């Protein structure tokens, strides 16, 4: 394992991240509206209720995902002891220096029927970052950062983490070659 790591990205603004999730919601909302228009033989109150319920069903998770992205980890640099993090709090660039002992990482499997997906939760100095493949980051960097921190903190990955890492590896082999 290397002693140094440096992962850099062009910062994706909060506005751009919100637009991404808002466009997803708008497309889903539009799809539901179109579906209910084709079933116009039923009572319009039922259609309104259906649209409202489905909008809440899809809207609340997207709203939560937007909330998670208020902190966006842009750059991560470490010499295996000291850590330098450049992040965005909404659109404001901020800088954090800490030690690797104060960094916590956790892999979370967020797969669905649509395919494999996961996110890396990084906690440092009361800040929580959720890293996924949607903005600038990719699975190679997610795996590299997770393994780097675990290795230098002398933490052996759990069975669940090993399973997710193997799924990441399979995803990388299928999609990046």
N, C-alpha and C positions, 0 to 999 in steps of 0.2 A: 504494500500500500504506500502511496506517495505521502510525503510529509507536508506538502503544500497543495492547496486547492484554490482555484480562482475561477469563478463562474460570473460572467458579466452579460448583461442584457441591455437593450435599449428600453428605457422605461415606457410602459404602456400606461397612459393617463387613466385616472379614475373615470373620467367622462367616456373614454373609449371602452372601458370595461363595462360601464353601466349601459352604454348603447348596445353592446353585444348581448347582454342578458335581456334588455328591453326588446330588442328585435326578435329574440327567441320567443319571448312571451307574446309579442304582437302576432307572430306567425302562428303560434298555437291558438291564440284567441281567434284569429281570422279563420283558421281551419274549423274551429268549433262553431262559429257563426255560420259558415257555409254549410256545415252538416245540418244544423238546425233549420236552415232555410229550405233545404230539400225535404225536410220532414214537416212542412208547414201545415199539414192536415191536422196536426195535434193542436192543442190549446196553446195560445201564445204565452200564457203565464208559465206553463211547463217549460217552454223553450227558454224563457228568461231565467228561470230557476236552474235549468240545466247549464246554460251558458255561465251563470254566476258560480255554480258549484265547480264546474270544470276549470274555470278561470282561477278560482281559489286553489284548486288542486295543483295546478301548474304554476300559478303565480307566487304562492308562498315559498316553495323551494327556490325559485329564481330570485325572490327577494332576499332570502337567507344567503344565497350564493353571492349576491351583490354585497350584502353586509360583510361577509367573510373577506371580500376583496378590498376592503377599505385600507388594509395594510398589504402592500405588494412588495415582495422581496425582489429587488432589482439585481444587486450584486452581492456575492458572498465570497469572502477571501479569508484564508486561514493558513497559519504556519504550524498547525497541529496543536497549538496552545492558545494563541490569541486569534480572535475572530473580528473581522470588520464587515459590517453589513450596511449596505446602502438600500434604503427602502422608501417607498412612497406611503405617506399617510394621506389618503385621498389623492391630492395632486401635489402635495408639498414633499420635496425631497428631504429625507432625514438620514442621519448617520448614527450608527451604534457600534461601539467597541466593547467587547467583552471577552471572556475566556471560553474555551470549548466546554469546560465543566458546567457552565451555566446555560448551555444549549440543550434543549430536549427535542428529539425527533420521534415521529410516530407515522408509520405508513397506514393508510386506510384504504381498503378495497371499496371502490364505488362502482363496481361493474354492474351492468344490467343486461337485459336480453340483447341490447344493441351491441354488446362487446365488452372487452376488458377496459377498465379504467381504474385509476387510483389517484390518491392525492397524498402529499407529504405535509404533515403538520409540523411546523418548526416553531418552538417557543423560546424566547430569549428576553430577559428583562421585562417581564409582564406584557410582552407583545406576542401575539399569535399570528403566524403567517400560514396561509393555506396555499400550497404550491400544487398546481395541476398542469396539464398539457395545453390549457386553453390560451394562455398568454405568455408567449416567449419561451417558456420552459418546455423541455421535452423529457421523455422517460429516461433517456441516457443520463441527463443531468440530475434528475430526481434520484435515480439509483446511485449515482456517483456521490451526491451530497449525503444521502442516508448512510451509505457504507463508510464514507470518510468519517463522519461524526461517530458512528457506532464503533469503528475500529479504534479511533483515538481516545475514546472514552472507555475502552476495554469492555464493551458491552456486547455480548453474544446475541445475535438476532433471535427472536422467538420463532416458534414453528410457523406462526401466522405471518410474521415478517419474511421468513424464508420462502413461504408459499407465494407471497406477493412479489418478492424479488424474482422468483422463477417465472411468474406470469409476465413480469416486466421484460425479462430476458427473452421469453418466447415472442412477445409483442415486438420487441426491437428486431429480432431475427426475421420475423415475417414482414415487417413494414419498413425497415430501414435498409435492407439489402438491395 
